[in-house]
């Protein structure tokens, strides 16, 4: 089972997006764990992730978090601002799955 971590400033703004992504994963019969967490907890949880997606509001952390993720072989990327704002769980799930390939 793969784990997708969504990381934002406080971990709360991504919770609705996580719900949409989980709903989409269930429709597709995918067994995934999708979690939201605040940026300050990423370093402690990074080993649990198979892919990490950052909310657009913390894009400034991408270089720092990439330095943590790459040595562990963990793909990391920003969530598209439009998909994030519109809570397009299907699009964000597709992005995460593409990173896992």
Phi, psi and omega in degrees: 000132182267149179242128176251125177253128173254127186241130177222188185301311183240353180087358183264323184291342179269352186298321178292322177295320177301316179300317179295320179294318179296320178299317179294319179297321178295319178301323182273000181059043177261136177264101182226151168253125180236122184230152172249142177209156177287153182306323183293346180260355185300315183302322180287333185254358189299330181291337180280345187270146169259334175210146182236129176241132180257137174294150183299335181288347177241030179302334179296343180271354187305313182298316180296313182289329176296322178296330176281320188281319186301316179298338179267000181072027181261119176292142181219143182201164173275147172278133177304133184300319180292319178295322179295310183295326181269002181053046179278081182301325180295317181291318180292323176297316177302317180299314180297316181295324176297323178292333181282343182288000000 
